[in-house]
Amino acid sequence: MLRSWIIRNSSLLPLCTTVRVNHQDVCTMEKMLLVPAWKLRNVSLQHRRFSHEIQKDLSYMKNGGHIPLIDDTVGKLLSKAAERWPDEEYVVSINQDMRLTFKDVIRRADRLAAGLLKLGMKRNDCLGIWGPNDVEWLITFMCAARAGFILATINPTYQLDEVIYCIQKINMKAVISAHNFKMQNYPLMLLEARRMCPSLEHIIIYSQDHVTGTRRFKDVEEIASRSEVERVAAEQDLISCHDGNNIQFTSGTTGRPKATLLSHRSLVNNSKQSAWRTELITEHRICLNVPFFHAFGVIKGLMSTLHTGSKLVLPSRSFNPVKSFEAIIREKCNVVYGTPTMWINLLDVQQRLQPPPITLFSGIIAGSPASPELVRMIKQRFHFDKMKTLYGLTETTAVTFQSLPNEHSELSETTVGHIGNHIEVMVVDENGKLVPLGTPGELWVRGYSIMKGYFGDEESTKKTITEDGWLKTGDQFVLLPNGYGKIVGRLKDMIIRGGENIFPKEIEDMLMTHPLILEVQVIGAYDKVYGEEVCACVRLRDGATLAEEELREYCKGRMAPFKIPRYVAIVDEYPTTASGKVQKHILKKKMEEAGVIPSN
């Protein structure tokens, strides 16, 4: 049978020919025909009707795209940006009172790269960066790309044992870090880690003071000669776009973090495709609230600006909603990035402090599912329409689904965006069989953006990526006939009550419509009769009070009785990762320890 769908804002019409329906057959038998946009008017009405019928079929799609993939490295992309916008500001760090142009960044990156090479680092060696959102983080990222190192990004909140694990996992040869962050004494921990990690040869600290046993960042920048620095730029062609460039450690919510290895090509192209959908231009000033070490911060922050010449503004070393408002006002930011929790905190601060009115060009919300009510509230309070939702994983580089330009507001409020260009997706049941469009199942992804694998962990890689290249996301997902998607939740978060499947996000979205609720997280609670019951952990607006029975009464008539929370807890905050994701497994443990819900 013939499948087709028109991709909005695209100059190409992908047509896929298949003759069988299970996912393995779809993989091997599809053919891609590229039809120029001017020929779309010649597509017959019969063909269009058939296309509409196919949209009701199975949850499989492959998107072409009018923006071609490129075979550049991150280092070459930086040099092109520096040539195109040499004197435009690339990054502004409010906390450090520093402003660097694209020309400044490539100059310092090459100097640092040459210094590390002089210390004995070699291409494909693993270099770690451990710290918050400082300009040195950005310079280190670009230095690694220019020298051909594999840069491992370490969560700035990690403690000693976690850092030792990361260093040992990938045999890091050097670590660059801040001197301190919050209560963290990085040099002290790294010196202790070196005793346990024979691979760790160099500890480099960005600080004015010298710490015995370590090197200063600025000293390493200055040890190479001019010819050695120039050699870095001259040898960019020796680095392949298919080489590993970045290791990002997964959140480790169900065990030890895995080391996700991403290539230059996946980073360059994922950020390029995503930047186009965000509609970024040189005049945009981006308030980056998310951390650098996470996929969101790397792709939407560090990398997207290289394609567009936009300015990246760092309000503080880690997220602080008050400082974010100050940065938005001071630097006239017109684009803001954040997770749902960050946006909720920004809305809360705006309501309490009543700063001058702010009008944005666009905003990005990602990192975890957002309710339609939250998206509508953000657009209303910040006076803009171009709210961009997106979905992706570290293992898919970052962005797999994202809002399209000029889409209807309902789509950005109720979906995680449209399937990305040059991406193939399907939704399957527990047996790996395709489910009908519009039906929940596990999302599988295939394409240029898939990770190279988990570094040093072939077993986990094989469990995650099938032999024919499909990456299993572990997310419950709904694929719609128009190419948009809806996230239902993590498979492991689904609540099964008396045989009924309950998806927490459905309940969270409904409860977010209550005028007194600021944020809500739904978890499962053990029950000896039904197996599990629903528990709603609710954050209220300032000064609000809400009784459990009032909340349950609000639910009646709005959801099925078996979905109404048996347990309700009013909380002040949620346990989160450094990237802003709520850790539901820890939240559940806290509720059990507090006696709010029973433990098994």
C-alpha positions as CSV (number, residue, x, y, z in Angstrom):
1,M,0.0,0.0,0.0
2,L,1.1,3.6,-0.5
3,R,1.6,5.9,2.4
4,S,2.0,9.7,2.2
5,W,1.8,12.8,4.3
6,I,2.6,16.4,3.6
7,I,5.1,18.0,5.9
8,R,4.1,21.6,6.6
9,N,6.8,24.3,5.7
10,S,8.7,21.7,3.7
11,S,9.8,21.8,0.1
12,L,9.6,18.0,-0.1
13,L,6.8,15.5,0.0
14,P,8.0,12.2,1.4
15,L,6.2,9.1,0.0
16,C,6.8,5.7,1.7
17,T,6.0,2.5,-0.1
18,T,5.4,-0.6,2.1
19,V,3.6,-3.9,1.6
20,R,3.5,-5.3,5.2
21,V,2.7,-3.9,8.5
22,N,5.0,-5.0,11.3
23,H,7.9,-2.7,12.1
24,Q,10.7,-4.9,10.7
25,D,9.0,-5.0,7.3
26,V,8.4,-1.3,7.4
27,C,12.1,-0.8,8.1
28,T,13.3,-2.9,5.1
29,M,10.8,-2.1,2.5
30,E,10.2,1.6,2.6
31,K,11.3,3.8,-0.3
32,M,11.6,7.6,-0.2
33,L,10.5,9.6,-3.2
34,L,11.3,13.3,-3.2
35,V,8.6,15.5,-4.8
36,P,9.4,19.2,-5.3
37,A,6.9,21.5,-3.6
38,W,5.7,23.0,-6.9
39,K,4.4,19.6,-7.9
40,L,2.2,19.3,-4.8
41,R,-0.7,20.9,-6.7
42,N,-0.7,17.9,-9.0
43,V,-1.3,15.4,-6.3
44,S,-4.7,13.9,-7.2
45,L,-7.7,14.1,-5.0
46,Q,-7.8,10.3,-4.9
47,H,-4.2,10.3,-3.6
48,R,-5.2,12.9,-0.9
49,R,-8.2,10.8,0.2
50,F,-5.9,7.7,0.4
51,S,-3.4,9.7,2.4
52,H,-6.2,10.7,4.9
53,E,-7.2,7.1,5.2
54,I,-3.6,6.0,5.9
55,Q,-3.5,8.5,8.8
56,K,-5.8,6.2,10.7
57,D,-3.5,3.3,10.2
58,L,-0.5,2.2,12.3
59,S,1.9,4.4,14.4
60,Y,4.8,4.6,12.1
61,M,6.2,7.7,10.3
62,K,9.3,8.9,8.6
63,N,9.9,12.6,8.0
64,G,12.1,14.0,5.3
65,G,12.8,17.7,5.5
66,H,13.9,20.6,3.4
67,I,16.9,21.4,5.6
68,P,19.6,18.9,4.5
69,L,21.9,17.1,7.0
70,I,25.5,18.3,6.9
71,D,28.8,16.5,7.7
72,D,30.4,19.2,9.8
73,T,32.1,18.8,13.1
74,V,31.3,21.1,16.1
75,G,34.8,22.7,15.7
76,K,34.2,23.6,12.1
77,L,30.7,25.0,13.0
78,L,32.4,27.2,15.5
79,S,34.9,28.5,13.0
80,K,32.1,29.3,10.5
81,A,30.2,31.2,13.2
82,A,33.3,33.2,14.1
83,E,33.9,34.1,10.5
84,R,30.2,35.1,10.0
85,W,29.7,37.0,13.3
86,P,33.2,37.7,14.6
87,D,32.3,40.7,16.8
88,E,28.8,39.7,17.8
89,E,28.4,38.6,21.4
90,Y,28.1,34.8,21.8
91,V,27.7,34.6,25.5
92,V,27.1,37.0,28.4
93,S,27.6,35.8,32.0
94,I,25.8,38.1,34.4
95,N,27.3,36.5,37.5
96,Q,30.9,36.7,36.1
97,D,30.3,40.1,34.5
98,M,31.9,38.7,31.3
99,R,30.9,39.2,27.6
100,L,32.6,37.1,24.9
101,T,32.2,37.4,21.1
102,F,32.3,34.5,18.7
103,K,35.9,35.5,17.9
104,D,36.8,35.6,21.6
105,V,35.4,32.1,22.2
106,I,37.3,30.4,19.3
107,R,40.5,32.1,20.2
108,R,40.3,31.0,23.8
109,A,39.1,27.5,22.8
110,D,42.1,27.0,20.5
111,R,44.5,28.2,23.1
112,L,43.1,25.9,25.8
113,A,43.1,23.0,23.2
114,A,46.7,23.6,22.4
115,G,47.6,23.8,26.1
116,L,46.0,20.4,26.8
117,L,47.7,18.9,23.8
118,K,51.0,20.1,25.1
119,L,50.2,18.4,28.4
120,G,50.0,15.1,26.6
121,M,46.3,14.9,25.8
122,K,45.6,13.2,22.5
123,R,42.7,13.0,20.0
124,N,39.8,10.8,21.4
125,D,41.0,11.1,25.0
126,C,38.2,11.8,27.5
127,L,38.2,15.2,29.1
128,G,35.7,16.0,31.9
129,I,34.0,19.3,32.6
130,W,32.5,19.7,36.1
131,G,30.8,22.9,37.1
132,P,27.8,25.2,36.7
133,N,26.9,27.6,33.9
134,D,30.2,29.6,33.7
135,V,31.9,30.8,30.5
136,E,34.8,28.5,31.2
137,W,32.3,25.6,30.7
138,L,31.5,26.8,27.2
139,I,35.1,27.4,26.3
140,T,36.0,23.9,27.5
141,F,33.2,22.4,25.4
142,M,34.5,24.1,22.3
143,C,38.1,23.4,23.1
144,A,37.3,19.6,23.2
145,A,35.6,19.8,19.8
146,R,38.5,21.7,18.3
147,A,41.1,19.3,19.6
148,G,39.1,16.1,18.9
149,F,38.7,15.2,22.6
150,I,35.6,13.4,23.9
151,L,34.1,15.8,26.4
152,A,32.2,14.2,29.4
153,T,29.8,16.6,31.0
154,I,29.5,15.9,34.8
155,N,26.5,17.0,36.9
156,P,27.7,19.9,39.1
157,T,25.8,18.5,42.1
158,Y,27.6,15.1,42.0
159,Q,29.4,14.0,45.2
160,L,32.7,12.3,45.5
161,D,31.6,8.7,44.9
162,E,29.6,9.7,41.8
163,V,32.5,11.6,40.3
164,I,34.8,8.7,40.9
165,Y,32.3,6.5,39.1
166,C,32.2,8.8,36.1
167,I,36.0,9.1,35.8
168,Q,36.5,5.4,36.1
169,K,33.6,4.6,33.7
170,I,35.3,6.3,30.7
171,N,38.9,6.6,31.8
172,M,39.0,10.4,31.9
173,K,42.5,11.7,31.4
174,A,41.8,15.2,32.7
175,V,39.0,17.1,34.4
176,I,38.4,20.9,34.2
177,S,36.3,22.3,37.0
178,A,35.2,25.3,38.9
179,H,36.8,26.0,42.3
180,N,33.5,25.8,44.1
181,F,29.8,25.7,43.6
182,K,27.3,26.0,46.5
183,M,28.7,23.6,49.1
184,Q,30.9,21.7,46.6
185,N,34.7,21.9,47.0
186,Y,35.7,20.6,43.6
187,P,39.5,20.6,43.9
188,L,39.4,18.7,47.2
189,M,37.1,16.0,45.8
190,L,39.1,15.7,42.6
191,L,42.4,15.3,44.4
192,E,40.8,12.5,46.5
193,A,39.4,11.0,43.3
194,R,42.8,10.9,41.6
195,R,43.9,8.5,44.3
196,M,41.2,6.1,43.1
197,C,41.5,6.8,39.4
198,P,44.8,6.0,37.8
199,S,43.6,7.4,34.4
200,L,43.2,10.9,35.8
201,E,46.5,12.7,35.0
202,H,45.4,16.4,35.1
203,I,43.1,18.4,37.3
204,I,42.5,22.0,36.0
205,I,40.7,24.5,38.1
206,Y,39.3,27.9,36.8
207,S,40.2,30.1,39.8
208,Q,42.5,33.1,40.5
209,D,44.1,31.1,43.3
210,H,46.4,28.1,42.7
211,V,45.4,24.9,44.4
212,T,48.4,22.5,45.2
213,G,48.2,19.4,43.0
214,T,46.2,21.1,40.3
215,R,46.7,23.5,37.4
216,R,45.0,26.8,36.8
217,F,42.8,27.1,33.8
218,K,44.4,30.4,32.7
219,D,47.9,28.9,32.9
220,V,46.9,26.0,30.6
221,E,45.5,28.6,28.2
222,E,48.9,30.3,28.1
223,I,51.4,27.4,27.9
224,A,51.2,26.7,24.2
225,S,53.2,28.7,21.6
226,R,51.5,30.6,18.8
227,S,52.4,28.0,16.2
228,E,50.9,25.2,18.5
229,V,47.7,27.2,18.8
230,E,47.5,27.8,15.0
231,R,48.0,24.0,14.5
232,V,44.7,23.4,16.2
233,A,42.9,25.3,13.6
234,A,44.9,23.8,10.7
235,E,44.1,20.2,11.8
236,Q,40.3,20.5,11.8
237,D,40.0,18.2,8.8
238,L,41.6,15.4,10.7
239,I,38.5,15.2,12.9
240,S,35.6,13.2,11.5
241,C,32.0,14.3,12.0
242,H,31.3,10.7,12.9
243,D,33.7,10.7,15.8
244,G,32.5,10.7,19.3
245,N,32.3,14.3,20.6
246,N,30.3,14.4,23.8
247,I,29.5,12.0,26.7
248,Q,26.4,12.9,28.7
249,F,25.7,10.8,31.8
250,T,22.0,9.8,32.1
251,S,20.1,10.8,35.2
252,G,20.6,7.5,36.8
253,T,17.1,7.4,38.3
254,T,17.0,3.6,38.2
255,G,20.6,2.7,38.7
256,R,24.1,3.9,37.9
257,P,24.3,6.6,35.2
258,K,25.1,5.4,31.7
259,A,27.6,7.2,29.6
260,T,25.7,8.3,26.4
261,L,28.2,8.9,23.5
262,L,27.1,11.4,20.9
263,S,28.9,12.2,17.6
264,H,29.8,15.6,16.1
265,R,27.3,15.0,13.3
266,S,24.4,14.3,15.6
267,L,25.1,17.5,17.7
268,V,25.5,19.7,14.7
269,N,22.4,18.5,12.8
270,N,20.1,18.2,15.8
271,S,20.9,21.8,16.8
272,K,20.6,23.0,13.2
273,Q,17.1,21.4,12.6
274,S,15.9,22.6,16.1
275,A,17.2,26.2,15.6
276,W,15.2,26.5,12.4
277,R,12.0,25.4,14.2
278,T,12.7,27.8,17.0
279,E,12.9,30.6,14.4
280,L,16.1,31.9,15.9
281,I,17.9,34.9,14.3
282,T,20.9,37.0,15.1
283,E,18.9,39.6,17.0
284,H,17.6,37.1,19.5
285,R,18.9,37.2,23.1
286,I,18.3,33.9,24.9
287,C,17.9,33.6,28.6
288,L,19.3,30.2,29.4
289,N,17.9,28.8,32.6
290,V,18.8,25.2,32.0
291,P,22.2,23.7,32.9
292,F,24.9,23.3,30.3
293,F,25.7,19.7,31.3
294,H,22.3,18.5,30.1
295,A,21.2,17.8,26.5
296,F,18.8,20.7,26.6
297,G,21.5,23.2,27.5
298,V,24.0,21.8,25.0
299,I,21.7,21.7,21.9
300,K,19.4,24.6,22.5
301,G,22.0,26.7,24.3
302,L,25.6,26.2,23.2
303,M,24.9,24.8,19.7
304,S,21.9,26.6,18.3
305,T,23.6,30.0,18.6
306,L,26.4,28.7,16.3
307,H,23.8,28.4,13.5
308,T,22.0,31.7,14.1
309,G,24.4,34.2,15.7
310,S,22.0,34.6,18.6
311,K,23.3,35.8,22.0
312,L,23.3,33.4,25.0
313,V,22.6,35.1,28.4
314,L,23.6,33.2,31.6
315,P,21.5,34.7,34.4
316,S,23.3,32.8,37.2
317,R,25.4,29.8,37.8
318,S,22.3,27.7,38.4
319,F,18.6,28.5,38.1
320,N,17.4,31.4,40.2
321,P,14.0,32.8,39.0
322,V,14.7,36.3,40.5
323,K,18.1,36.6,38.7
324,S,16.5,35.3,35.5
325,F,14.0,38.2,35.6
326,E,16.8,40.6,36.2
327,A,18.8,39.2,33.3
328,I,15.7,39.3,31.0
329,I,15.2,43.0,31.8
330,R,18.9,44.0,31.8
331,E,19.8,42.2,28.6
332,K,16.4,42.6,26.9
333,C,16.1,38.9,26.4
334,N,13.3,38.0,24.0
335,V,13.7,34.2,24.1
336,V,13.5,32.1,27.3
337,Y,14.3,28.4,27.9
338,G,13.2,26.4,30.8
339,T,11.7,23.1,32.2
340,P,8.1,23.1,33.3
341,T,9.2,23.5,37.0
342,M,11.4,26.5,36.0
343,W,8.6,28.2,34.2
344,I,6.3,27.6,37.2
345,N,8.8,29.2,39.4
346,L,9.2,32.2,37.0
347,L,5.4,32.6,37.0
348,D,5.3,32.5,40.8
349,V,8.1,35.1,41.1
350,Q,6.4,37.3,38.6
351,Q,3.2,37.2,40.6
352,R,4.9,38.0,43.9
353,L,7.4,40.7,42.7
354,Q,5.3,42.3,39.9
355,P,8.3,43.3,37.7
356,P,7.8,45.5,34.6
357,P,5.8,43.8,31.8
358,I,7.9,41.5,29.6
359,T,7.0,40.6,26.0
360,L,8.9,37.7,24.5
361,F,9.4,36.5,21.0
362,S,9.3,32.9,22.0
363,G,9.9,30.4,24.8
364,I,10.9,26.8,24.9
365,I,9.5,24.4,27.5
366,A,11.0,20.9,27.7
367,G,12.7,18.4,29.9
368,S,9.5,16.8,31.3
369,P,5.8,16.9,30.3
370,A,4.0,20.2,30.6
371,S,0.2,20.7,31.1
372,P,-1.8,22.7,28.5
373,E,-2.9,25.0,31.4
374,L,0.8,25.8,32.1
375,V,1.6,26.6,28.5
376,R,-1.4,28.9,28.2
377,M,-0.5,30.7,31.4
378,I,3.1,31.3,30.2
379,K,2.0,32.8,26.9
380,Q,-0.6,35.0,28.6
381,R,1.8,36.3,31.3
382,F,4.7,37.0,29.0
383,H,2.6,38.3,26.1
384,F,3.7,36.1,23.2
385,D,2.3,33.3,21.0
386,K,5.3,31.4,19.8
387,M,5.6,28.8,22.6
388,K,7.7,25.9,21.5
389,T,7.3,22.5,23.0
390,L,9.7,19.7,22.3
391,Y,10.5,16.2,23.3
392,G,13.7,14.1,23.2
393,L,16.2,12.1,25.1
394,T,19.9,12.3,25.8
395,E,20.1,9.1,23.8
396,T,18.5,10.9,20.8
397,T,21.0,13.8,21.1
398,A,18.1,16.1,22.4
399,V,15.2,16.9,20.1
400,T,13.0,14.3,18.4
401,F,9.7,16.2,18.3
402,Q,9.4,20.0,18.3
403,S,6.8,22.7,17.5
404,L,6.7,23.9,13.9
405,P,6.7,27.6,12.9
406,N,3.3,29.2,12.7
407,E,1.4,26.2,14.1
408,H,-2.0,26.5,15.7
409,S,-1.7,27.4,19.4
410,E,-3.7,24.2,20.4
411,L,-0.8,22.1,19.0
412,S,1.8,23.7,21.2
413,E,-0.5,23.5,24.2
414,T,-1.5,19.8,23.9
415,T,1.4,18.1,22.1
416,V,5.2,17.9,22.3
417,G,5.6,19.0,18.7
418,H,5.9,17.5,15.3
419,I,8.3,14.7,14.3
420,G,11.7,16.0,13.6
421,N,13.2,16.2,10.1
422,H,15.2,13.1,9.0
423,I,13.7,11.2,11.9
424,E,11.8,7.9,11.8
425,V,9.5,6.9,14.7
426,M,7.0,4.2,15.6
427,V,4.9,3.4,18.7
428,V,4.7,-0.3,19.7
429,D,3.1,-2.5,22.3
430,E,4.9,-4.7,24.8
431,N,5.6,-7.3,22.1
432,G,7.2,-4.7,19.8
433,K,4.2,-4.7,17.4
434,L,2.9,-1.4,16.0
435,V,-0.2,0.0,17.6
436,P,-2.8,2.1,15.8
437,L,-2.3,5.8,15.4
438,G,-3.6,7.7,18.5
439,T,-3.0,4.7,20.7
440,P,-0.5,4.7,23.6
441,G,2.6,2.5,23.4
442,E,6.3,2.7,23.7
443,L,8.0,5.2,21.4
444,W,10.9,3.9,19.3
445,V,13.2,6.3,17.3
446,R,15.6,5.8,14.5
447,G,17.8,8.3,12.5
448,Y,20.9,10.5,12.4
449,S,20.4,11.7,16.0
450,I,20.7,8.3,17.7
451,M,23.6,7.9,20.1
452,K,26.7,5.9,19.1
453,G,26.0,3.8,22.2
454,Y,26.7,3.7,25.9
455,F,30.4,4.1,26.4
456,G,32.0,0.9,27.7
457,D,28.6,-0.8,28.1
458,E,27.8,-3.0,25.2
459,E,25.1,-5.0,27.1
460,S,23.0,-1.9,27.9
461,T,23.5,-0.6,24.4
462,K,22.1,-3.8,22.9
463,K,19.1,-3.6,25.3
464,T,18.3,-0.1,24.2
465,I,19.1,-0.2,20.4
466,T,17.7,-3.0,18.3
467,E,19.8,-4.7,15.6
468,D,18.0,-2.7,13.0
469,G,18.8,0.6,14.7
470,W,15.6,1.4,16.6
471,L,16.2,3.1,20.0
472,K,13.7,2.2,22.7
473,T,12.8,5.3,24.6
474,G,11.0,3.8,27.5
475,D,8.3,6.5,27.2
476,Q,4.6,5.9,26.8
477,F,3.7,8.0,23.7
478,V,0.8,8.7,21.3
479,L,1.6,9.4,17.7
480,L,-1.1,11.4,15.9
481,P,-2.0,11.2,12.2
482,N,-0.8,14.8,11.6
483,G,2.8,13.9,12.7
484,Y,2.5,15.4,16.2
485,G,3.0,13.5,19.4
486,K,1.8,13.4,23.0
487,I,3.8,12.1,25.9
488,V,1.9,10.0,28.3
489,G,4.7,9.3,30.7
490,R,7.5,7.0,31.5
491,L,6.6,3.3,31.3
492,K,7.9,2.8,34.8
493,D,5.6,5.6,36.2
494,M,2.4,4.1,34.9
495,I,0.0,3.2,37.7
496,I,-1.9,-0.1,37.5
497,R,-5.0,0.0,39.8
498,G,-7.1,-3.2,39.8
499,G,-6.0,-3.9,36.2
500,E,-6.7,-0.4,35.0
501,N,-3.8,1.5,33.4
502,I,-3.6,5.1,34.8
503,F,-1.2,7.6,33.2
504,P,-0.1,10.2,35.8
505,K,0.1,13.0,33.3
506,E,-3.6,12.8,32.5
507,I,-4.4,13.4,36.2
508,E,-1.7,16.1,36.5
509,D,-3.0,18.0,33.5
510,M,-6.6,18.0,34.9
511,L,-5.5,19.1,38.4
512,M,-3.4,22.0,36.9
513,T,-6.7,23.6,35.9
514,H,-7.6,24.1,39.6
515,P,-7.1,27.9,40.3
516,L,-5.3,27.2,43.6
517,I,-2.8,24.6,42.3
518,L,0.7,25.8,41.2
519,E,2.2,22.4,40.4
520,V,1.3,18.7,40.8
521,Q,3.1,15.4,40.6
522,V,1.1,12.1,40.6
523,I,2.7,8.9,41.9
524,G,1.5,5.4,42.6
525,A,1.0,4.2,46.1
526,Y,0.9,0.5,47.2
527,D,-2.5,-1.0,48.0
528,K,-3.1,-4.5,49.1
529,V,-6.5,-4.8,47.4
530,Y,-6.0,-2.9,44.1
531,G,-2.2,-3.2,43.8
532,E,-1.8,0.5,43.4
533,E,-3.7,3.7,44.2
534,V,-3.2,7.3,43.0
535,C,-1.4,9.9,45.2
536,A,-1.3,13.5,44.2
537,C,1.5,15.7,45.6
538,V,0.4,19.2,45.2
539,R,2.1,22.6,45.4
540,L,-0.3,25.5,46.1
541,R,-0.1,29.1,45.2
542,D,1.1,31.5,47.9
543,G,-1.3,31.8,50.8
544,A,-3.7,29.2,49.4
545,T,-5.2,26.4,51.3
546,L,-6.9,23.3,49.9
547,A,-8.4,20.4,51.8
548,E,-8.1,16.8,50.5
549,E,-11.9,16.5,50.1
550,E,-12.1,19.7,48.2
551,L,-9.6,18.4,45.7
552,R,-11.4,15.1,45.3
553,E,-14.7,16.9,44.9
554,Y,-13.1,19.0,42.1
555,C,-12.1,15.8,40.4
556,K,-15.6,14.4,40.3
557,G,-17.2,14.7,36.9
558,R,-13.8,15.6,35.4
559,M,-12.3,12.1,35.5
560,A,-13.2,8.5,36.0
561,P,-13.7,7.6,39.7
562,F,-10.8,5.1,39.7
563,K,-8.4,7.9,38.7
564,I,-9.4,10.3,41.6
565,P,-6.5,10.5,44.0
566,R,-6.9,8.3,47.1
567,Y,-4.0,10.2,48.8
568,V,-3.3,13.9,48.7
569,A,-0.2,15.6,50.0
570,I,0.5,19.3,50.1
571,V,4.2,19.9,49.5
572,D,6.5,22.9,49.3
573,E,8.9,21.4,46.8
574,Y,9.8,18.3,44.9
575,P,13.1,16.4,44.7
576,T,14.7,17.2,41.3
577,T,17.7,16.5,39.3
578,A,20.2,19.3,38.5
579,S,18.5,19.6,35.1
580,G,15.1,20.3,36.7
581,K,13.4,16.9,36.3
582,V,11.2,15.8,39.2
583,Q,12.5,12.5,40.7
584,K,9.3,10.6,41.3
585,H,11.0,7.6,42.8
586,I,12.5,9.8,45.5
587,L,9.2,11.7,45.9
588,K,7.4,8.3,46.5
589,K,10.0,7.2,49.0
590,K,9.6,10.5,50.9
591,M,5.8,10.1,51.0
592,E,6.2,6.5,52.3
593,E,8.7,7.7,55.0
594,A,6.3,10.5,56.0
595,G,3.4,8.0,56.3
596,V,1.4,9.8,53.7
597,I,1.1,6.6,51.6
598,P,1.7,2.9,52.7
599,S,4.9,1.1,51.7
600,N,5.0,-2.4,50.3
